[in-house]
């Protein structure tokens, strides 16, 4: 909702949704009111797992934005036996269209719910119709900040999305920042990994590497071709399902090291401890190189860390550091380091937990890593 009225002082906007608070007491004297209306609106919106906010400026009017995790309705073929057909509003005729001829079942959306973050209205309309044609149910966000709020609301309601498609260049919060925020939140809260597909009109060299290093799963250039979109989404969803299945247990597998050590977990833990201790020093050196804007040293250490992470089967982090090493420009290599560092921190957390579990097992009389138990601290220096 938007108006062109007198507007609200920005200092008053912060308390606007609190009970018995109004922006201007003089308005209450003139028109009446208790200061409860917006509080009730906020409570109703939050009951539906949504959010409400206000944007205003004095003399320029006000805009109130409500974000709700509503799911588009796709019309059913008919009413249930013995009941009359309900009166509902159809979203789009494209939702009723069958999958294109020759499309295999595993390549269609099958009604899976995806979120599209795209700031341009014509792109939203075209991509939404493409997704509906492929069998997906699509919700839309006009920018990255709105997408973040919709994802948070969906997570809170237990009705999450199967995938996020995001433009890379948007106002308020772009696709890069949105992805970084999502990956950080997943790691901090132990949430399943949401598949993310980047959409951009920028086909410059290095763009795909930047997207993958940030934690995106695929990269598509606009304008999107239906066949390319179908193949990419199908592949990403298959990969996501495989990753969830492989990560059903919280403990890392370290299959490469397990094979080397003939399945002896104690020996594997000793090797993982060496990785953690060496990586702490490498991280400090990389932080110094990034702070000094020294891409040559950064690339050298990125090569070293990608090789080390490869030994632990941490493929996503390997790709992130390979992108730093192989960035086509020094500026890109420096820009790709922070997301690679975040990915490495997650690797370190898993490795530290693995060694700690083995040490605890040794304390209970189980077989332990050779040598005395050592405390392993995660490098906590500020991110570059």
C-alpha positions as CSV (number, residue, x, y, z in Angstrom):
1,X,0.0,0.0,0.0
2,X,1.3,3.4,-0.9
3,X,0.1,7.0,-0.5
4,X,1.2,10.5,-1.3
5,X,0.3,12.1,2.1
6,X,2.3,14.1,4.6
7,X,4.8,11.2,5.3
8,X,6.4,10.1,8.5
9,X,9.5,11.3,10.3
10,X,12.1,8.4,9.9
11,X,12.7,8.5,13.6
12,X,9.1,7.7,14.2
13,X,9.0,4.8,11.8
14,X,11.1,2.7,14.1
15,X,8.3,2.7,16.8
16,X,5.3,2.8,14.4
17,X,4.2,-0.7,15.0
18,X,4.4,-0.6,18.8
19,X,1.1,-0.4,20.8
20,X,-0.3,3.0,21.5
21,X,2.4,4.8,19.5
22,X,1.7,7.3,16.7
23,X,4.0,9.3,14.5
24,X,2.4,12.6,15.5
25,X,0.1,13.2,18.5
26,X,-1.4,16.2,16.8
27,X,-2.9,13.8,14.2
28,X,-4.6,11.9,17.0
29,X,-6.2,15.1,18.3
30,X,-7.5,16.1,14.9
31,X,-8.7,12.7,13.6
32,X,-8.9,10.4,16.6
33,X,-7.3,7.0,16.9
34,X,-5.7,4.8,19.6
35,X,-2.4,3.8,18.0
36,X,-3.4,0.1,17.9
37,X,-4.2,-0.3,14.2
38,X,-0.7,-1.0,12.9
39,X,0.1,-3.2,15.9
40,X,-2.9,-5.3,15.1
41,X,-1.8,-5.5,11.4
42,X,1.6,-6.6,12.5
43,X,0.2,-9.3,14.8
44,X,-2.1,-10.6,12.0
45,X,0.8,-10.7,9.5
46,X,3.1,-12.5,12.0
47,X,0.4,-15.1,12.7
48,X,0.6,-15.9,9.0
49,X,4.4,-16.1,9.3
50,X,4.9,-12.9,7.3
51,X,6.5,-9.5,7.9
52,X,5.4,-5.9,7.5
53,X,7.5,-2.8,7.2
54,X,7.1,0.9,6.5
55,X,9.1,3.2,4.1
56,X,8.4,6.9,4.4
57,X,9.7,10.4,4.1
58,X,8.3,13.7,5.3
59,X,6.3,15.4,2.5
60,X,6.7,12.4,0.1
61,X,4.2,9.9,1.4
62,X,4.4,6.4,2.9
63,X,4.7,2.9,1.7
64,X,3.7,-0.2,3.7
65,X,5.0,-3.6,2.5
66,X,3.5,-6.9,3.7
67,X,5.3,-10.1,2.8
68,X,3.4,-13.4,3.2
69,X,4.6,-16.9,2.3
70,X,1.4,-17.6,0.3
71,X,1.4,-20.5,-2.0
72,X,-0.2,-20.1,-5.5
73,X,-3.2,-22.3,-6.1
74,X,-3.1,-24.5,-9.2
75,X,-6.6,-25.5,-10.2
76,X,-7.6,-29.1,-9.8
77,X,-9.4,-31.1,-12.5
78,X,-12.6,-31.3,-10.6
79,X,-14.4,-31.3,-7.3
80,X,-14.2,-34.1,-4.7
81,X,-17.1,-36.6,-5.0
82,X,-20.3,-35.4,-3.4
83,X,-19.1,-31.8,-3.1
84,X,-19.6,-28.8,-5.3
85,X,-16.7,-27.2,-7.0
86,X,-15.2,-24.4,-4.8
87,X,-15.0,-20.9,-6.2
88,X,-11.3,-20.1,-6.5
89,X,-9.1,-17.8,-8.5
90,X,-6.8,-19.4,-11.0
91,X,-3.2,-18.0,-11.0
92,X,-2.3,-18.6,-14.6
93,X,-3.5,-20.8,-17.5
94,X,0.0,-21.9,-18.0
95,X,-0.1,-23.9,-14.8
96,X,-2.7,-26.2,-16.3
97,X,-0.6,-26.9,-19.4
98,X,0.9,-30.4,-19.5
99,X,4.6,-30.9,-19.6
100,X,6.1,-30.5,-23.1
101,X,6.0,-33.6,-25.3
102,X,9.1,-35.8,-24.9
103,X,9.9,-34.4,-21.4
104,X,10.9,-37.2,-19.1
105,X,9.2,-37.3,-15.7
106,X,12.3,-36.5,-13.7
107,X,13.0,-33.4,-15.8
108,X,9.7,-31.6,-14.9
109,X,8.9,-29.7,-11.7
110,X,6.1,-32.0,-10.5
111,X,4.6,-29.1,-8.6
112,X,7.8,-28.3,-6.6
113,X,7.7,-24.8,-5.1
114,X,10.5,-22.5,-6.2
115,X,11.2,-18.8,-5.4
116,X,12.2,-16.4,-8.1
117,X,14.1,-13.2,-7.1
118,X,14.0,-10.8,-10.1
119,X,13.6,-7.0,-10.0
120,X,12.4,-6.5,-13.6
121,X,8.7,-7.1,-14.1
122,X,8.9,-8.4,-17.7
123,X,11.6,-10.9,-16.7
124,X,9.5,-12.0,-13.7
125,X,6.5,-12.6,-16.0
126,X,8.5,-14.5,-18.7
127,X,10.5,-16.7,-16.2
128,X,7.3,-17.4,-14.2
129,X,5.6,-18.7,-17.3
130,X,8.6,-20.8,-18.2
131,X,8.6,-22.3,-14.7
132,X,4.9,-23.0,-14.8
133,X,5.2,-24.6,-18.2
134,X,7.9,-26.9,-16.8
135,X,5.6,-27.9,-13.9
136,X,7.0,-25.8,-11.1
137,X,5.0,-23.7,-8.7
138,X,6.6,-20.2,-8.5
139,X,6.6,-17.4,-5.9
140,X,8.2,-14.1,-6.9
141,X,10.2,-11.5,-5.0
142,X,11.0,-8.1,-6.4
143,X,14.5,-7.9,-4.9
144,X,16.9,-9.8,-2.7
145,X,15.7,-8.4,0.6
146,X,12.2,-9.4,-0.1
147,X,13.4,-12.9,-1.2
148,X,15.3,-13.2,2.1
149,X,12.2,-12.3,4.1
150,X,10.1,-14.8,2.1
151,X,12.7,-17.6,2.6
152,X,12.8,-16.8,6.4
153,X,9.0,-16.9,6.6
154,X,8.8,-20.1,4.6
155,X,11.4,-21.7,6.9
156,X,9.5,-20.6,10.0
157,X,6.2,-22.1,8.7
158,X,7.8,-25.4,7.7
159,X,6.9,-24.9,4.1
160,X,10.3,-24.3,2.5
161,X,11.2,-23.9,-1.1
162,X,12.8,-26.6,-3.3
163,X,15.0,-24.1,-5.0
164,X,15.9,-20.4,-5.4
165,X,16.4,-18.7,-8.7
166,X,18.0,-15.3,-8.3
167,X,19.1,-12.4,-10.5
168,X,22.6,-11.4,-9.5
169,X,22.1,-7.6,-9.8
170,X,19.1,-6.3,-7.8
171,X,18.4,-3.3,-5.5
172,X,18.6,-3.4,-1.7
173,X,20.2,-6.9,-1.7
174,X,21.7,-8.5,-4.8
175,X,22.0,-12.1,-5.6
176,X,25.6,-12.4,-4.4
177,X,24.8,-11.0,-1.0
178,X,21.6,-13.0,-0.8
179,X,23.5,-16.2,-1.5
180,X,26.2,-15.4,1.0
181,X,23.6,-14.7,3.7
182,X,21.8,-17.9,3.0
183,X,24.9,-20.1,3.1
184,X,26.0,-18.4,6.4
185,X,22.6,-19.0,7.9
186,X,22.5,-22.7,6.8
187,X,25.9,-23.3,8.3
188,X,25.1,-21.5,11.6
189,X,21.7,-23.2,12.1
190,X,22.5,-26.6,10.6
191,X,19.8,-26.2,7.9
192,X,19.6,-28.2,4.7
193,X,21.3,-26.7,1.7
194,X,18.9,-24.8,-0.5
195,X,19.8,-25.2,-4.3
196,X,20.5,-21.8,-5.9
197,X,20.5,-21.0,-9.6
198,X,22.0,-17.6,-10.7
199,X,20.3,-15.7,-13.4
200,X,22.2,-12.8,-15.1
201,X,22.5,-10.9,-18.3
202,X,26.2,-10.4,-17.6
203,X,28.1,-13.0,-19.6
204,X,31.6,-11.6,-18.7
205,X,34.4,-14.0,-18.1
206,X,34.7,-14.9,-14.4
207,X,31.0,-14.4,-13.6
208,X,30.2,-18.1,-13.5
209,X,33.3,-18.7,-11.3
210,X,32.1,-16.0,-8.9
211,X,28.6,-17.5,-8.7
212,X,29.9,-21.0,-8.0
213,X,32.5,-19.8,-5.5
214,X,29.8,-18.1,-3.5
215,X,27.9,-21.3,-3.2
216,X,25.4,-21.2,-6.1
217,X,24.8,-24.4,-7.9
218,X,24.3,-23.3,-11.5
219,X,24.5,-20.3,-13.7
220,X,22.2,-19.3,-16.5
221,X,22.4,-16.3,-18.9
222,X,19.4,-14.3,-19.8
223,X,17.3,-14.4,-21.9
224,X,16.6,-18.0,-20.7
225,X,15.9,-20.7,-23.2
226,X,13.3,-23.2,-22.0
227,X,15.4,-26.3,-22.8
228,X,18.4,-24.9,-20.9
229,X,16.2,-23.9,-17.9
230,X,14.7,-27.4,-17.8
231,X,18.0,-29.2,-17.9
232,X,19.7,-26.9,-15.3
233,X,16.9,-27.1,-12.8
234,X,16.5,-30.9,-13.2
235,X,20.3,-31.3,-12.7
236,X,20.4,-29.0,-9.7
237,X,17.5,-30.7,-7.9
238,X,19.1,-34.2,-8.6
239,X,22.4,-33.0,-7.1
240,X,20.6,-31.5,-4.1
241,X,18.8,-34.7,-3.4
242,X,22.0,-36.6,-3.6
243,X,23.8,-34.2,-1.3
244,X,21.0,-34.5,1.3
245,X,21.1,-38.2,1.1
246,X,24.9,-38.2,1.5
247,X,24.6,-35.7,4.4
248,X,21.9,-37.6,6.3
249,X,24.4,-38.2,9.0
250,X,26.1,-35.1,10.5
251,X,29.5,-36.8,10.8
252,X,31.8,-36.3,7.7
253,X,32.8,-39.5,5.9
254,X,36.3,-38.7,4.7
255,X,36.1,-41.7,2.3
256,X,39.4,-40.9,0.7
257,X,41.2,-41.0,4.0
258,X,39.2,-43.9,5.3
259,X,40.4,-46.0,2.3
260,X,44.0,-44.9,2.8
261,X,43.8,-45.9,6.5
262,X,42.0,-49.2,5.9
263,X,38.9,-47.9,7.7
264,X,40.8,-47.1,10.9
265,X,39.0,-44.0,12.2
266,X,41.7,-43.2,14.8
267,X,44.3,-42.9,12.0
268,X,41.9,-40.7,9.9
269,X,41.4,-38.4,12.9
270,X,45.2,-38.0,13.2
271,X,45.3,-36.9,9.6
272,X,42.4,-34.6,10.0
273,X,44.1,-33.0,13.0
274,X,47.1,-32.2,10.9
275,X,44.8,-30.6,8.3
276,X,43.2,-28.4,10.9
277,X,46.4,-27.2,12.5
278,X,48.0,-26.5,9.1
279,X,44.9,-24.7,7.8
280,X,44.8,-22.4,10.8
281,X,48.2,-21.0,9.8
282,X,47.3,-20.9,6.1
283,X,44.1,-18.9,7.0
284,X,46.1,-16.3,8.9
285,X,48.5,-16.0,5.9
286,X,45.6,-15.6,3.5
287,X,43.9,-13.0,5.7
288,X,47.2,-11.0,5.7
289,X,47.5,-11.3,1.9
290,X,43.9,-10.2,1.4
291,X,44.3,-7.3,3.7
292,X,47.4,-6.2,1.8
293,X,45.7,-6.8,-1.5
294,X,48.4,-9.2,-2.6
295,X,46.7,-11.5,-5.2
296,X,49.9,-13.4,-6.0
297,X,50.2,-14.8,-2.5
298,X,46.5,-15.3,-2.3
299,X,46.5,-17.4,-5.4
300,X,49.4,-19.5,-4.1
301,X,47.7,-20.2,-0.8
302,X,44.4,-20.9,-2.6
303,X,46.1,-23.6,-4.6
304,X,47.5,-25.1,-1.4
305,X,44.2,-25.1,0.4
306,X,42.2,-26.5,-2.5
307,X,44.6,-29.4,-2.6
308,X,44.2,-30.0,1.1
309,X,40.4,-29.8,1.0
310,X,40.5,-32.3,-1.8
311,X,42.0,-34.9,0.6
312,X,38.9,-34.4,2.8
313,X,36.4,-34.8,-0.1
314,X,35.2,-31.2,0.5
315,X,34.5,-30.6,-3.1
316,X,32.5,-27.4,-2.8
317,X,35.4,-25.7,-0.9
318,X,37.8,-27.1,-3.5
319,X,35.9,-25.3,-6.2
320,X,35.7,-22.1,-4.2
321,X,39.5,-21.9,-3.8
322,X,40.1,-23.0,-7.4
323,X,38.0,-20.0,-8.4
324,X,40.3,-17.8,-6.3
325,X,43.4,-19.3,-7.8
326,X,42.1,-19.1,-11.4
327,X,40.3,-15.8,-11.3
328,X,40.9,-14.0,-14.6
329,X,41.8,-10.8,-12.8
330,X,43.5,-9.8,-9.5
331,X,40.4,-7.9,-8.5
332,X,38.2,-11.0,-9.0
333,X,40.6,-13.2,-7.0
334,X,40.4,-10.8,-4.1
335,X,36.6,-10.6,-4.3
336,X,36.3,-14.4,-4.3
337,X,38.3,-14.9,-1.2
338,X,35.7,-14.0,1.5
339,X,33.1,-16.6,0.3
340,X,35.9,-19.2,-0.1
341,X,36.9,-18.4,3.5
342,X,33.4,-18.9,4.8
343,X,33.2,-22.3,3.0
344,X,36.5,-23.3,4.6
345,X,35.3,-22.3,8.1
346,X,32.5,-24.8,7.7
347,X,35.0,-27.5,6.7
348,X,37.1,-26.6,9.8
349,X,34.0,-26.9,12.0
350,X,33.3,-30.4,10.7
351,X,36.9,-31.5,10.9
352,X,37.2,-30.2,14.5
353,X,34.0,-31.9,15.6
354,X,35.2,-35.2,14.0
355,X,38.5,-35.1,15.9
356,X,36.8,-34.1,19.1
357,X,34.4,-37.1,18.8
358,X,37.3,-39.4,18.3
359,X,39.1,-38.0,21.4
360,X,35.9,-38.5,23.4
361,X,35.8,-42.1,22.2
362,X,39.3,-42.5,23.4
363,X,38.3,-41.3,26.8
364,X,35.7,-44.0,27.0
365,X,38.3,-46.6,26.3
366,X,37.7,-46.8,22.6
367,X,40.5,-46.8,20.1
368,X,41.9,-43.2,19.8
369,X,44.2,-41.3,17.5
370,X,47.9,-41.9,18.2
371,X,49.5,-39.2,20.4
372,X,48.0,-37.1,23.2
373,X,44.7,-35.5,22.8
374,X,45.0,-31.9,21.7
375,X,42.6,-29.0,21.8
376,X,41.9,-27.6,18.3
377,X,40.8,-24.0,18.0
378,X,39.0,-22.6,15.0
379,X,40.7,-19.6,13.6
380,X,38.6,-16.7,14.7
381,X,40.2,-13.7,12.9
382,X,37.9,-11.3,11.2
383,X,36.9,-12.0,7.7
384,X,38.9,-10.3,5.0
